[in-house]
Amino acid sequence: MAFDPAIGSETKVQDLAYVRDVESGKESPNEPQPELDPAARKALVWKQDKRIVPLCAAIYLLCYLDRSNIGNAKVLNAATKDDLLSQTHMTNYQYTIALMVFLIAYALFEVPSNFLLKKLSPSKWIAFLMLSWGAITMGLGGTHSYGAVTGVRFLLGVFEAGLFPGLVYYLTFWYRTDERSIRVAAILASATLAGAFGGAIAYGVGHMNGTSGLSAWRWLFILEGIPSCVSAIFVYFFLPDYPETANWLTPTEKATAIERLRLEGSKGHARTTWAETKQTLTDWRLYAHYAIYFGISTPFSSLSLFTPSITAGLNYDGLQAQLMTVPPYAVAYVVTICVSWSGDHFNARALHSALFATIGAAGFLASAVLPPDAYKQRYGCLIVAASGAFSCIPPLLGWLSSNLHSTAATALAIALNISFGAPGQIAGVWIYKADEKARGYPTGHWTNAALLFFVAVGCLGLWAYYRVLNRRILREAGASGVRLFKY
């Protein structure tokens, strides 16, 4: 999909009489795809949603909980020296290195993981990843040194790397382009729920300090790793792979699911050719999408890992700091769902991302310029910043996937997009400096504000480029009498 220059909205592939053969990469004339019965289509999509979306959201919630709980462990019972850093004798600098190592592994293994997901089937691969990262998270509870924490975090990055790009890719097997953003949002928004749950869980687990001779931060890792291991069994048996193999659909529903995705869906058993891979790697407009995603990755990463530290710097001490991480994530969850629904409904994902990136930037900017002791005002700004930063991500991913025209491009470009975000996530672990706590972490807030403004400008620039490109395509189509695919 892309923006129609005449009305500024996006144009569906089905509406065009000249489309790209999504598997061969060749272009051939086709009749417009016949519109399926609206009631049957709606019932089918709802049936898919009930089976797929809650399960995927729960999977990502557990993943995000296990990757971000180290932020809670860092400050949990710090007043009594029973926190992660004190008991492993780590400095703040070493803690930051441990966070960075996770992200290095995350970047390196995203693309290979997406190809393994397609080769081995989604249910098998995602279940394996869940079992692995759950066990590794529990292992963090047994670490006693900087080296051990860093090594285990690297392994955690290896096995968590493939989940989010894998889930975004997985949705392309089941949903048309104009249906994906809201479902990506439901999955991504579970990260904000995980943030809220993580704070509440850490508050409760903090009272277990010393139980069975273990510090509370050790219990935190152990208790939050168990659900991922157990859930892997259910994912293996209940996560459907492809419409072609879905026994829980009737023959009519299966045929309808396959037909409606004939032009806009990825194909589970399609082979990837070098020509398709090369075409995706050399499609330079995609690198604009990657650059924009890089910009959003730093705020996403820094909020994921440092919200407990930020709230602790807002005059909330001890376990109260854990509890006060809940409202920013809870509000961000609601905003993310609403923005993604609106972006899909009005076919204006780029504009929604630009608007809410600007809102997030304003929240960070206000936090940076307010006096350090303006605790209530800065806490409100944290809620605004988190809502803006999280909510513009699903429309960005939906916008990218709607401008990809083959299974190979979808698998590779989505993984590359999130991999390009990894350097931004690495930057996110450095910008909230421990020695700036008394000053309100100005470096972190200024950096995030600047990057979110960059995201907003990048979205508008790429949106304008697609409008120009579509005008050119329309002129060529008018001269030839054939309507062409528009971005």
Phi, psi and omega in degrees: 000159172195180185279131173281122185296339182285322185238356177075013178253187183257149185253131182280146178298323183296338183280354186256146181266002181224108190232168180265134173293110192290343180262322183271342184081358180269152178260135180212146181291139178221154172286152177304141180296130181295139180287128180283160179305121186302320181294318179293320179297315181297317179295321180294313180298320179295321177296318176298316182302314182297329182274324192260309191295311179299322180293315179295321178296320179294321178299313182290328175301314180294321179297312182294322178299318183284336179274331187259352184292347176295332176295322176290320181296330182298323185249000183290118181058034180294332182297331180257012180062029178254023181270175181302311185296317183294318187276342174257003178058041179263144172273168176298325178295316179295324176299318179296322177298318180298322177294319183293321181299321176304315184288330175297313177298321180300317181290320186290330190253005181292310182295311177302322181296322180295324178288324177292325177301317181288324183287320186262349185092143184302316184297317181293314186290316181292323176298318178297316179299316181298313179301320182291310183289332176295315179295321180292321177299316176299324178296331177300331179292346180253010181279150183228003183211166177301316181298319181293316179299316182295316179297317180291322177296325176298313179297323177299319178296323179301314187271339176273346187303319188276353189289303187295310175299328178295318179292320178297317177295319181302321180297335180289345174284342191239339189229148174285166187298325181279003180248354191276322189302316182294329179281323171300321180296317180299324178286310181295324180296337176296340174294322177291325174296320178298321177298318178293313178297321181301318178294318180293319179295316180298324177298316180289315182294333178303334178279356177268007183305122179093352179298128183056027177078010181250141176290158184298323182295329176291317176299324180301312179294318183295311184290329180274347176275332183300313182302325179295319180295315181293319183293336179303326180295315181293323179296319181301320185268334190246346178281116181287145183275293185223156176303326182296336184246013185276099181287345180277356172263144174290161178306322179293316179296320180296316179296320178295317180299318180291316183294318184288344177256011185303323184253342187240002183248156171282156182250125186298329185250015178285144179268144180266127179258160178295325180299318179294319179296315180297319180298320179292318182292334183255010177275096192291338178296332179295332181290339172292319175299317181297319180296319178296318180293327173302318182296324181279342186291326181294310175301318179300312182294312185294322177292323180299321189260337189241004177302318175300321179291322180296315179292326176296333178275001179255031176073020172255125187248158173058221183292338178297326178297324177294316182294327183283357172281347185291309184303316179302318180289322181296316178294318180299327178299311182296315181297318181300315179297315182295317181296318182292320176298316180295319179299320176290317185297319182263004180051049183218061185291320182297317182292323177294317179297318180297317182296313186279337169296321177295319178297316177298319179298320179297322178297316178293320181298316179296321178298325183287327186264343178291152177299146182304331183267009175275068192296313183294318180295318181289330175294319175299321178295326177298320178296316179297315182297315181295319180297316179293316184293314182288322190286341182271357182284310181302317176299325178298317180291322176295323179296317179297308185296332180285348179251023176243140194239011177210160178301316181297315181297320182296311181299313185286314185293322179295316178295318178296320180303312182286329175294322177295335176286343183300316176302325176294321177293323177297318177300327182296336181279349184257343193277337177264093188276133184300325183283000178256010183303314182293337181266000178085022178055055183296323181301315180297315183292317179298318181296313180295322178298314181298317182291324178290325173296322176299319178299315181298313180295319179297318178298314180294321179295316180290323175301316179294322179298317180295325177297316178296317180297320179293323176299318179297317180297320179295322178295317179294321179294322179296324180288326184265344182081007181242136178272133185252160175298134178248149180277000000 
